[in-house]
Amino acid sequence: MDIKTEETIHREKIDLIMRQATYSLEDANKKLEEYDGNAELVIRDFYNLNVKKDNTQNKSINQNIYSNIRSFMDKTKSSLKD
C-alpha cells in the first residue's frame, strides 16, 4: 500500500500547477500558500476564472432554508407597514 506523505502531496500539487500554468517553482509555492493549499484555485487564478477568496463558512441546507424564510418574512413585514 502506497502511503503518501504531506511533502509528496505538496510536491504533486506544485507539479500540477507548474504543468497547468507558467509559474516557476517559487511562484507556484507562493500561490499555493496564498490559496491555502488548493491547487485548483491557483490554476483558476492564473486563468482569471472567478476566484473568490472568502473565509465564510458554508451553510447547511437547513440554515439556507431558514435564512430564506426569515428574509422573506422580514420583507413581507416591511412591505405591510408601508
N, C-alpha and C positions, 0 to 999 in steps of 0.2 A: 504494500500500500504506500502510495507516494503522499507524504505529508509536506505541504508547502509552508515554509516559514514566512513571517511577515516581510522579511527582507526580499525573499523570492517574489512574493506577490507585488511588492512595491516596484521591483525591477521590471516585472512583466507589464505593469501599468505604464512605467516610463517608456518601455519599448513600444507599447501600443501607441502612446501619444506621439512619440518620435516618428512612427510609421505613418500616422494619420495626419500629422501637422509637420510643419518645417521648423519645429523648435529644436534648439540644441539641448544637450543633456542638462545643463544648468537651468535653462528656461523651463524645460519640462518639469524639473524638480520644483522650481518656484511656483509654477502654475498648479501643480498637483497639491502642493502645500496650501496654496491660496483657496483652492476648492475642496479642502478637507479630504483629500484622497479620492475624489470622484473623477475618474478619467473621462467619463462621458461628458461632464460639464466642461472640462478643459478643452475637449475637442469641439464642443458646441461654441465655446467662447472663441476659439480660433476661427471658426467659420461664421461668426456673428449670428448664431441662431439663438433666439430667445433664451438667454441665460438669466435666471433670477437667483440672486444670492440672498434669499431671505432666510432668517433664522426662526421663522414662526413654526410652531408645531402643527402638524396636520390634525384636523379634527376628525373624529369618528363620524360615521353616518348619522348616529343619533344626535350628536352635537350639531351637525349641519341642519338636520330636520328641525330641531328646537330653535336654533338661531333664526331660521327662515320663518318659523311660526311667530316668534317674538317680534321680528322686524315687520311682518305683515300686520300683526295686531297693533303695533305702535303706529304704523302708517294709517291704519283704519281709524284708530282713536283720534289721531291728529286731524284727519280729514273730517271727522264728525264734529269736532269742535268748531271748525270754520264754517 
